[in-house]
Structure formats: structure tokens, C-alpha cells
Amino acid sequence: MSRNVVIALILIALSVIVLVFSRDQVGVSLVFYQFRALASLVYLGFIALGVVIGILLK
């Protein structure tokens, strides 16, 4: 296995651990909109956004 694959698997595992243990509600404040959501869904959204940005920059 290459070094990049191992690093990616470690990051995925850490992300899953954080998502599983984040059950609180958090407030999200955008420029013109404010809402409350589960922390795990907010984190998942930011992880997905980071992956999309990473793919677009590659």
C-alpha cells in the first residue's frame, strides 16, 4: 500500500470516529441564515466540502 493510501485511510477513520461521537446540536450562522443541526451532520458537510475543493484543486 502506498503512503498516500495509508494517510487517507487514517484520516477517514478519524473522521468517522468524530462523526459517531458528535451527537450534540450546534448553531450554524451563515451570512443571512442561522439554523441548528446535529454536529455530526455539520462536520460531514464540511468534510464533503473539503473533499470537493481538494478534487477541484488537484
Secondary structure, DSSP 4 states (H G I P E B T S, - for coil): --HHHHHHHHHHHHHHHHHHH--SEEEEE-SS-EEEEEHHHHHHHHHHHHHHHHHHH-
